[in-house]
Amino acid sequence: MNPTLKTKLCSADEAVRLIKDGTTVACSGFIGSAHPEALTAAIEKRFASAGEPRNLTLVYAAGQGDGKTRGLNHLAHAGLVKRVIGGHWGLAPNLGKLAIVGKIEAYNFPQGVICQLYRDIAAGRPGCITHIGLNTFIDPINQGGRQNDATPDGMVERVELGGKTWLWYKSFPIHVGLIRATAADCSGNLIMDREGIIGEVLAIAQAVHNSGGIVLAQVSELLDTPAAPQSVRVPGILVNRIVVAEAHEHEQTFAEAYNPAYCSPAPNDASVWSQLEPLPMDERRVIAARACDELPDKAIANLGLGMPEGIARIAAERGLLDSFTLTVESGPIGGMPASGLSFGASVYPQAIIDQPAQFDFYDGGGLDFAALGTAQVDTEGNVNVSKFGTRLAGVGGFVNITQTAKSLVFCGTFTAGGLEVQLSHGTIVIIREGSTHKFVRKVEQISFSSLRSRQLGQKVLFVTERAVFKLTSEGLELIEVAPGIDLQKQILDQMEFRPIIRAIRPMPARVFNQSERISK
């Protein structure tokens, strides 16, 4: 064994003993993809047994967790963390609970900004200066990304450069990096050929190294020979310790041990897509089918987690997957995005780039179309997906995507909390209305700013199972109603404001029919 590699090898327990109290720790991963589960689990184990490390500042870009106990949920203990700077919080609900009750300082910044900030820290720049976040709750004119009163302000400032307003997300040193790769070669170089994503591993490693810190890397195997230099994602000179994880802590995603389709090119024919089971005829299918109608030919597109995932399935049923390119913010380009706890990976992608580079492309206007979920919409067309009462979901890449895509579709049921519908003969019937209104007078947080959108000239639609709205300069306009829906009782009476009404047309009847399943 190479002597250099030998000095770096250790157990997860030994590695996390190097983490000192009060340090800043950055962690890689996207949901369960490329997350160093062995290392975060070892931190929790050490804190439970020895009461250390304490008062960490945790930094992460994408949501890392399974909504229960894995991922960053391992670190969700008062005393272990003092401050969290995170992109998406929804899959680490135990961290969110600490934030909501004020037991930790908590910031929610855009996912793309955080992974780009790693590069700025590595380069010794003062921070990330960007247009992303203007007029949202992250803007200092609102909350500055702060999630409770215990959280100090000043992490982000408005600045004027070249006659324009920008947001300055400030740099800070990062003392520990927790990253993951498939294997380490004989010199400690890291490759990721069996990972569903590349993520931000290089940016974290460079930022930590140049901050004088230590990089702890989790891998699944060691190679006896040098890796091909083009395949090295993190050079060994940046890695201080290497932990070989057991299989159950190094699954490809939190849903699948290993799916070769996430790392392989598509077969020569398109038969793989025709073999997919069609989406069931329910409200989610109706929304996905109507949203799919808006996808421009040859578009470069992004589909969000949850409801919008179905758009890819509809496109596959229609035989349209080759007419546009689907991308995921974690880095895959082409193919079909995976769903659930495998979201972040893609089936048969054309390419997988690193996450900071993907957001460079998004932030500069590279997306022609994006479809994302929605939880609250207000009279001005502002959208909230980030915080509802005692639940902190966070924005993830939502702000980057919605402030830059040329055309947007927000997808969601009209009400929430027990909604039941029935589709029959080209119409929709509301069996039981949801208990929660989603079209409200004022959103709790502005995750999507309609003011900013109008300034940018975006085309914006809101698609539900019973109605479609568009964003206008005057507010939200109702433009389509589904067959079988009572305008007054099932739309207007279920809204906390009256939308603009001019000319209403029926939603396309075919999206409510079985015939929609036929490939086109």
ZIURDA-V138688 format. One record per pair of residues at least 4 apart in sequence whose C-alpha atoms are under 8 Angstrom apart, sorted by the first residue. I is the first residue (numbers start at 0). J is the second residue. D is the distance in whole Angstrom. If there is no record, write none. Layout:
BEGIN
i=<I/I>
j=<J/J>
d=<D/D>
END
This chain:
BEGIN
i=<0/0/0/0/1/1/1/2/3/3/3/4/4/4/4/7/7/7/7/8/8/8/8/9/9/9/9/9/9/10/10/10/11/11/11/11/11/11/12/12/12/12/12/13/14/14/14/14/14/15/15/15/15/16/18/18/18/19/19/20/20/20/20/20/21/21/21/21/21/22/22/22/22/22/22/23/23/23/23/23/23/23/23/24/24/24/24/24/24/24/24/24/25/25/25/25/25/25/25/25/26/26/26/26/26/26/26/26/26/27/27/27/27/27/27/27/27/27/27/27/27/28/28/28/28/28/28/28/28/28/28/28/29/29/29/29/29/29/29/29/30/30/30/30/30/30/30/30/30/30/30/30/30/30/31/31/31/31/31/31/31/31/31/31/32/32/32/32/32/32/32/32/32/33/33/33/33/33/33/33/33/33/33/34/34/34/34/35/35/35/35/35/35/35/35/35/36/36/36/36/36/37/37/37/37/37/37/38/38/38/39/39/39/39/39/40/40/40/40/41/42/42/42/42/43/43/43/44/45/45/45/45/46/46/46/46/46/47/50/51/52/53/53/53/53/54/54/54/54/54/55/55/55/55/56/56/56/56/56/57/57/57/57/57/58/58/58/59/59/59/59/59/60/60/60/60/60/60/60/60/60/61/61/61/61/61/61/62/62/62/62/62/62/62/62/63/63/63/63/64/64/64/64/64/64/64/64/65/65/65/65/65/65/66/66/66/66/66/67/67/67/67/67/68/68/68/69/70/71/71/71/72/72/72/72/74/74/74/75/75/75/75/75/75/76/76/76/77/77/77/77/80/81/81/81/82/82/82/83/83/83/83/84/84/84/84/85/85/85/85/85/85/85/86/86/86/86/86/86/86/86/86/87/87/87/87/87/87/87/88/88/88/88/88/88/88/88/89/89/89/89/90/91/92/92/92/92/93/94/95/95/95/95/96/96/96/96/97/97/97/98/98/98/98/98/98/98/99/99/99/99/99/100/101/101/101/102/103/103/104/104/104/104/104/105/105/105/105/106/106/106/106/107/107/107/107/107/107/108/108/108/108/108/108/109/109/109/109/109/109/109/109/109/110/110/110/110/110/111/111/111/111/111/111/111/112/112/112/112/112/113/114/114/114/114/114/115/115/115/115/115/116/116/116/116/116/117/117/117/117/118/118/118/118/118/119/119/119/119/119/119/119/120/120/120/120/120/120/120/120/120/121/121/121/121/121/121/121/122/122/124/125/125/126/126/126/126/127/127/127/127/127/128/128/128/128/129/129/129/130/130/130/131/131/131/131/131/132/132/132/132/132/132/132/133/133/133/133/133/134/134/134/134/134/134/134/135/135/135/135/135/135/136/136/136/136/136/136/136/137/137/137/137/137/138/138/138/138/138/138/138/139/139/139/139/139/142/143/143/143/143/143/145/145/145/146/154/154/155/155/155/155/156/156/156/157/157/157/157/158/158/158/158/159/159/159/160/160/172/172/172/173/173/173/173/174/174/174/174/174/175/175/175/175/175/176/176/176/176/176/176/176/177/177/177/177/178/178/178/178/178/178/178/179/179/179/179/180/180/180/180/180/180/180/180/181/181/181/181/181/181/181/181/181/182/182/182/182/182/182/182/182/183/183/183/183/183/183/183/183/183/184/184/184/184/184/184/184/184/184/185/185/185/185/185/186/186/187/187/187/187/187/188/188/188/188/188/188/188/188/189/189/189/189/189/190/190/190/190/190/191/191/191/191/192/192/193/193/193/194/194/194/195/195/195/195/195/195/195/196/196/196/196/196/196/196/196/197/197/197/197/197/197/197/198/198/198/198/198/198/199/199/199/199/200/200/200/201/201/201/202/202/203/204/204/204/204/204/205/205/206/207/207/207/207/208/208/208/208/213/213/213/214/214/214/214/215/215/215/215/215/216/216/216/216/216/217/217/217/217/218/218/218/218/218/219/219/219/219/219/220/220/221/222/226/226/227/233/233/234/244/244/245/246/247/249/250/250/250/251/251/251/251/252/252/252/252/253/253/254/254/254/255/258/259/260/260/260/260/260/261/261/261/261/261/262/262/262/263/263/264/264/264/265/265/265/265/266/269/270/271/272/272/273/273/273/275/277/277/277/277/278/278/278/278/279/280/280/280/280/280/281/281/281/281/282/282/282/282/283/283/283/283/283/284/284/284/285/285/285/285/286/286/286/286/286/286/286/286/287/287/287/287/287/287/287/287/288/288/288/288/289/289/289/289/290/290/290/290/290/290/291/291/291/293/294/294/295/295/295/296/296/297/297/297/298/298/298/298/298/298/299/299/299/299/299/299/299/299/300/300/300/300/300/300/300/300/301/301/301/301/301/301/301/301/301/302/302/302/302/302/302/302/302/302/302/302/303/303/303/303/303/303/303/304/304/304/304/304/304/305/305/305/305/306/306/306/306/307/307/307/307/308/308/308/309/310/311/311/311/311/312/313/313/314/314/314/315/315/315/316/316/316/316/317/317/317/317/318/318/319/319/320/320/320/324/324/324/325/325/325/325/325/326/326/326/326/326/326/327/327/327/327/327/327/328/328/328/328/328/329/329/329/329/329/330/330/330/330/330/330/330/331/331/331/331/331/331/331/331/332/332/332/332/332/332/333/333/333/333/333/334/334/334/334/334/335/335/335/335/336/336/336/336/336/337/337/337/337/337/337/338/338/352/352/353/354/355/356/357/358/358/359/360/360/360/361/361/361/361/361/361/362/362/362/362/363/364/364/364/365/365/366/366/366/366/367/367/367/368/368/368/368/369/369/369/369/369/369/370/370/370/370/371/371/371/371/371/372/372/372/372/373/373/373/373/373/373/374/374/374/374/374/375/375/375/375/375/375/375/376/376/376/376/376/376/376/376/376/377/377/377/377/377/377/377/377/378/378/378/378/378/378/378/378/378/379/379/379/379/380/380/380/380/380/381/381/381/381/381/381/382/382/382/382/382/382/382/383/383/383/383/383/383/384/384/384/384/384/385/385/385/385/385/385/386/386/386/386/386/386/387/387/387/394/394/396/397/397/398/398/398/399/400/401/401/402/402/402/404/405/405/406/406/406/407/407/407/407/408/408/408/408/409/409/409/409/410/410/410/411/411/411/411/412/412/413/413/413/413/413/413/413/414/414/414/414/414/414/414/414/415/415/415/415/415/416/416/416/417/417/417/417/418/418/418/418/418/418/419/419/419/419/419/420/420/420/420/420/421/421/421/421/422/422/422/422/422/423/423/423/423/424/424/425/425/425/425/425/425/426/426/426/426/426/427/427/427/427/427/427/428/428/436/436/436/437/438/438/438/438/439/439/439/440/440/448/449/449/450/451/452/452/453/453/453/458/459/459/460/460/460/460/461/461/461/462/462/462/463/464/465/465/465/465/465/466/466/466/466/466/466/466/467/467/467/467/467/468/468/468/468/468/469/469/469/469/470/470/470/471/471/474/474/475/475/476/476/476/476/477/477/477/477/477/478/478/478/478/478/479/479/479/479/480/480/480/480/480/480/481/481/481/481/482/482/482/484/484/485/485/486/486/487/487/488/488/489/490/491/491/507/508/509/509/509/510/511>
j=<4/5/185/223/5/185/186/6/7/186/187/8/185/186/187/187/239/240/241/240/241/242/243/13/14/240/241/242/243/14/242/243/15/37/38/41/242/244/16/38/41/42/45/17/18/38/215/240/242/38/41/42/45/45/22/52/175/52/53/51/52/53/54/55/52/53/54/55/56/54/55/56/173/174/175/55/56/57/58/172/173/174/175/55/56/57/58/173/174/175/176/177/57/58/59/173/175/176/177/203/34/35/57/58/59/176/177/178/203/33/34/35/59/60/177/178/179/198/199/200/203/32/33/34/35/61/62/63/178/179/198/199/33/34/61/62/63/198/329/343/34/61/62/63/64/65/70/90/252/253/340/341/342/343/63/64/65/70/251/252/253/254/340/341/194/195/196/251/252/253/341/343/344/178/179/180/194/195/196/197/198/251/252/63/70/178/179/39/70/177/178/179/216/217/248/249/40/69/70/248/249/41/217/244/245/248/249/42/177/217/43/70/71/73/74/44/69/70/73/45/46/52/73/74/47/73/74/48/49/50/51/52/50/51/52/53/79/51/79/79/79/78/79/80/81/78/79/80/81/82/79/80/81/82/80/81/82/83/84/80/82/83/84/85/83/84/85/84/85/86/113/114/85/86/87/109/110/111/113/114/395/85/86/87/110/395/396/85/86/87/88/89/90/91/395/70/71/90/91/68/69/70/71/72/90/91/253/69/70/90/91/253/340/72/89/90/91/92/72/90/91/92/93/72/73/91/73/91/75/91/94/91/92/93/94/79/80/94/79/80/91/93/94/97/80/94/97/81/97/102/103/103/102/103/104/103/104/105/103/104/105/106/105/106/107/108/105/106/107/108/110/113/393/107/108/109/110/113/393/394/395/396/107/110/392/393/394/395/396/92/94/95/391/392/393/394/395/95/391/392/393/392/95/96/390/391/392/97/98/99/390/391/392/100/389/390/391/101/102/103/102/103/104/105/146/147/391/146/147/389/390/391/147/147/148/149/149/149/150/146/147/149/150/151/145/146/147/150/144/145/146/150/137/144/145/146/393/394/112/113/137/144/394/395/113/131/132/394/395/396/397/398/399/114/394/395/396/399/115/354/355/358/395/396/399/116/127/131/168/399/117/118/199/202/354/355/119/127/202/355/358/120/126/127/168/170/121/202/203/206/122/202/203/205/206/123/124/125/126/127/170/206/124/125/126/170/171/172/206/209/210/202/205/206/207/208/209/210/206/209/170/169/170/167/168/169/170/166/167/168/169/170/165/166/167/168/165/166/167/164/165/166/166/362/398/399/402/136/137/138/166/398/399/402/137/138/165/166/451/138/140/141/445/448/450/451/141/444/445/446/447/448/141/142/143/144/444/445/446/141/142/143/144/145/142/143/144/155/156/157/166/143/144/155/156/157/146/152/153/154/155/156/150/151/152/150/168/169/166/167/168/169/166/167/168/164/165/166/167/164/165/166/167/163/164/165/164/165/206/207/210/206/207/210/212/207/210/211/212/213/207/212/213/214/215/203/204/207/212/213/214/215/214/215/216/217/200/203/204/214/215/216/217/200/216/217/218/189/190/191/194/216/217/218/219/189/190/191/192/193/194/218/219/220/189/190/191/218/219/220/221/222/187/188/189/190/218/220/221/222/241/188/189/190/221/222/223/224/225/226/221/222/223/224/225/225/235/234/235/236/238/241/226/231/232/233/234/235/236/238/231/232/233/234/235/226/230/231/232/233/197/230/231/232/230/262/251/259/262/251/261/262/251/252/261/262/343/344/345/329/330/331/343/344/351/352/353/232/329/330/351/352/353/354/329/330/352/353/354/355/203/353/354/355/204/232/233/205/232/233/206/355/207/208/214/233/237/238/209/237/210/211/212/213/214/212/213/214/237/238/239/240/237/238/239/240/238/239/240/241/242/238/239/240/241/242/241/242/243/244/241/242/243/244/249/243/244/245/246/249/243/244/243/226/230/231/231/237/238/238/248/249/249/250/256/256/255/256/257/255/256/257/258/256/257/340/341/340/341/339/340/341/341/262/263/264/265/345/346/347/344/345/346/347/348/346/347/348/347/348/347/348/349/334/347/348/349/271/273/274/275/315/316/315/316/318/312/312/313/316/516/284/309/312/313/284/284/285/422/511/513/285/420/421/422/286/412/420/464/287/306/309/412/464/288/309/313/289/464/510/511/290/306/410/411/412/462/463/464/291/306/307/308/309/310/313/410/292/310/313/510/293/462/507/510/294/310/370/408/410/462/310/313/314/408/298/368/323/367/368/322/323/322/323/324/322/323/324/366/367/368/323/324/325/326/365/366/367/368/323/324/325/326/366/367/368/369/325/326/327/328/366/368/369/370/400/307/308/310/311/325/326/327/336/369/370/371/307/308/369/370/371/372/397/308/338/339/342/371/372/309/338/339/372/371/372/410/411/370/371/372/410/312/336/338/313/314/315/320/335/336/316/317/516/318/319/320/319/320/518/516/517/518/519/516/517/518/519/518/519/323/519/324/334/335/332/333/334/332/333/334/335/336/330/331/332/333/334/336/331/332/336/343/344/345/343/354/357/358/396/343/344/353/354/357/343/351/352/353/354/356/357/343/344/345/348/349/350/351/352/345/348/349/350/351/352/345/347/348/349/350/345/346/347/348/349/345/346/347/348/342/343/344/345/346/341/342/343/344/345/346/342/343/356/357/357/358/359/360/361/362/399/363/364/365/366/365/366/399/400/403/404/399/400/402/403/403/403/404/405/403/404/400/403/404/405/404/405/406/404/405/406/407/400/401/404/406/407/408/407/408/409/410/397/407/408/409/410/384/409/410/411/382/383/384/409/410/411/382/383/384/411/437/382/383/384/437/438/439/442/380/381/382/383/437/438/439/441/442/381/382/438/439/440/441/442/496/438/439/440/441/474/475/496/497/498/449/473/474/475/448/449/470/474/475/442/445/446/447/448/449/442/444/445/446/447/448/449/442/443/444/445/446/447/392/393/394/444/446/391/392/393/394/444/446/390/391/392/393/443/444/391/392/443/398/446/400/401/446/402/446/447/403/404/407/447/447/451/452/457/457/458/457/458/459/457/458/459/460/459/460/461/462/459/460/461/462/461/462/463/461/462/463/464/463/464/436/437/438/463/464/465/466/418/432/433/434/435/436/437/493/433/434/435/436/437/433/434/435/431/432/433/434/429/430/431/432/433/434/429/430/431/432/433/427/428/429/430/431/427/428/429/430/426/427/428/511/512/427/428/511/512/511/512/482/508/509/510/511/512/481/482/483/508/511/465/481/482/483/484/511/483/484/493/494/495/494/493/494/495/496/494/495/496/495/496/452/453/470/454/455/456/457/457/471/472/470/469/470/467/468/469/470/467/468/469/466/467/468/467/481/480/481/484/490/506/477/478/479/480/481/490/506/477/478/479/480/506/475/476/477/478/479/475/476/477/478/474/475/476/475/476/498/499/498/499/498/499/500/501/498/499/500/501/503/500/501/502/503/504/503/504/505/506/484/486/503/504/505/506/505/506/507/508/505/506/508/489/490/489/490/490/491/491/492/492/493/493/494/496/497/511/512/513/514/515/515/515>
d=<7/7/7/8/6/6/7/6/7/7/8/6/6/6/6/8/6/4/6/6/5/6/8/6/6/7/6/6/8/6/6/7/6/6/6/6/6/8/7/8/6/8/7/7/8/8/7/7/8/7/7/6/8/8/7/6/7/6/8/7/5/5/6/6/8/6/5/5/7/8/5/6/8/6/7/6/4/6/7/7/5/5/6/7/6/5/6/6/6/5/6/7/6/5/6/7/6/5/6/7/8/8/8/7/5/6/5/6/8/7/6/7/7/8/6/5/7/7/6/6/8/6/5/4/7/7/8/6/8/8/6/8/7/7/5/6/5/7/7/6/7/7/5/4/5/7/8/7/8/7/7/7/7/7/6/6/7/7/7/5/5/8/7/7/7/6/7/6/5/7/7/7/7/8/6/7/6/7/7/7/7/7/8/7/7/7/6/7/8/7/6/5/8/6/8/7/6/7/6/5/7/6/7/6/8/5/7/6/7/7/6/7/7/6/7/6/8/8/6/6/6/8/7/7/6/5/6/6/6/7/6/8/4/5/6/8/7/8/8/7/6/6/4/6/8/6/5/5/4/8/6/4/5/7/6/6/5/6/8/7/6/5/6/8/6/5/6/7/5/7/7/8/6/5/7/8/5/7/5/6/7/7/5/6/6/6/8/8/7/4/6/7/6/7/7/5/6/6/7/7/5/4/6/6/5/5/8/6/7/5/7/7/7/8/7/4/5/6/7/7/7/7/8/5/6/8/6/7/7/6/8/5/7/6/6/7/7/8/7/7/8/6/5/7/7/8/8/7/7/7/7/7/8/5/6/5/4/6/7/6/5/6/6/5/6/7/8/6/5/6/8/8/8/6/5/5/5/7/6/6/4/7/7/7/6/4/5/4/8/7/7/6/6/5/5/8/8/7/6/4/6/8/7/6/8/8/8/7/6/6/7/5/8/6/8/7/8/6/5/6/6/5/7/6/7/7/8/7/7/6/7/7/8/6/7/6/8/7/8/8/7/6/4/8/6/5/7/6/5/5/6/7/7/5/7/7/6/7/7/7/7/6/7/8/6/8/7/6/6/6/7/6/7/6/7/5/5/8/6/8/7/5/8/6/6/6/7/8/8/8/7/7/6/7/7/5/7/7/8/5/8/6/6/5/8/7/6/5/6/6/6/5/8/7/6/6/5/7/6/6/7/8/6/7/7/6/7/7/5/8/8/7/5/4/7/8/6/7/8/8/7/6/5/6/5/4/4/8/6/5/7/7/6/6/4/6/6/5/7/7/5/6/7/7/7/6/7/8/6/6/7/6/8/8/7/5/7/7/7/6/7/8/8/6/7/7/7/8/5/6/6/6/5/5/6/6/6/5/6/7/6/4/4/7/6/5/7/8/8/8/7/4/8/7/6/7/8/7/8/8/6/8/6/8/7/7/6/6/7/5/4/6/6/5/7/7/6/5/6/6/5/6/7/6/5/6/7/7/8/7/5/7/5/6/7/6/6/7/4/6/6/6/5/6/7/6/6/6/8/6/5/6/6/5/6/8/6/8/8/7/6/5/6/7/5/5/6/6/6/5/7/7/6/5/8/7/6/5/6/6/6/5/5/7/6/6/7/5/6/5/5/7/5/5/5/6/7/7/5/6/8/5/7/8/6/4/6/6/5/6/7/6/6/6/6/7/6/7/4/8/7/8/7/6/8/6/5/4/8/8/6/6/5/6/7/8/6/5/5/7/7/8/8/7/8/7/8/8/6/6/8/7/7/8/5/6/8/5/7/7/6/7/7/6/7/8/8/8/8/7/7/7/5/7/6/7/8/5/5/8/6/6/6/6/6/8/7/6/7/5/6/8/6/6/6/7/6/7/6/7/6/6/5/6/7/5/6/7/6/7/6/8/7/5/5/7/7/6/5/6/8/7/8/6/5/6/6/5/6/6/7/6/5/6/8/5/5/7/7/6/6/8/8/8/7/7/7/7/8/7/6/6/6/6/8/8/7/4/6/6/5/5/7/7/8/7/5/6/7/8/5/6/7/8/6/7/8/8/5/5/6/5/5/6/7/8/7/7/5/7/5/6/6/8/5/7/8/8/7/7/7/6/8/7/7/8/8/7/8/7/7/6/8/7/7/7/6/7/7/8/7/6/7/7/7/6/7/7/5/6/7/7/8/7/6/7/8/6/6/6/6/6/8/7/7/8/6/6/5/6/7/6/8/5/5/7/8/7/7/6/6/7/7/8/6/7/7/8/7/7/7/6/7/7/8/7/7/8/8/8/6/6/5/4/7/8/5/6/8/6/7/6/5/6/7/7/5/5/7/7/6/5/6/6/6/5/5/6/5/6/8/7/7/5/7/8/6/6/8/8/7/8/7/8/6/5/6/5/6/8/6/5/7/8/6/7/8/7/7/7/8/8/7/7/8/6/6/7/6/6/6/6/7/7/7/6/6/6/8/6/7/6/6/8/6/5/6/6/5/8/6/7/5/8/8/7/4/5/6/6/7/8/7/8/8/7/5/7/6/5/7/7/7/7/6/4/6/8/7/5/7/7/6/8/8/7/7/6/7/7/6/8/7/5/7/8/5/5/5/5/8/6/8/7/6/6/8/6/4/6/8/6/6/5/6/8/8/7/5/5/7/6/5/5/4/6/5/5/7/7/7/7/6/4/6/6/5/7/6/5/6/4/8/7/7/6/6/6/6/6/6/7/6/7/5/8/5/6/7/7/7/7/6/7/8/6/7/5/6/7/8/7/8/7/5/7/6/5/6/6/6/5/6/7/7/6/6/5/6/6/5/6/7/8/8/7/5/6/8/5/5/6/7/7/6/6/6/6/7/6/5/7/6/6/5/7/5/6/7/6/6/6/5/7/6/5/6/8/6/6/7/6/5/5/5/6/8/8/7/6/7/6/6/6/8/7/7/8/5/6/8/5/6/6/6/7/6/7/6/5/5/7/8/6/6/5/7/8/6/7/5/5/5/7/7/7/7/8/6/6/5/4/5/7/6/6/5/6/7/7/7/7/8/7/7/7/6/6/8/6/7/7/6/6/7/7/8/8/7/8/5/7/6/5/6/7/6/5/6/6/5/6/7/8/6/5/6/6/5/6/8/7/5/8/5/6/8/6/8/5/7/7/8/7/7/5/7/6/5/6/8/5/6/5/7/7/5/5/6/7/7/5/7/8/8/5/5/4/8/6/5/5/7/8/7/6/5/5/7/6/5/7/7/6/5/6/6/8/6/8/8/8/8/7/7/6/7/8/5/5/7/5/5/7/6/7/7/6/6/7/7/6/7/6/7/8/8/8/5/6/7/6/5/7/6/6/6/6/8/6/6/6/6/6/8/7/7/6/6/7/6/4/6/6/5/6/6/5/7/6/7/6/5/7/8/8/7/8/5/4/6/8/7/6/6/5/7/8/6/5/4/5/7/6/5/7/7/6/5/6/6/7/7/7/5/6/5/4/6/8/6/6/6/8/7/7/8/7/5/6/5/5/5/5/7/7/7/6/5/5/6/5/8/8/6/7/7/6/8/5/7/5/6/5/6/5/7/6/7/8/7/8/7/8/7/6/6/8>
END
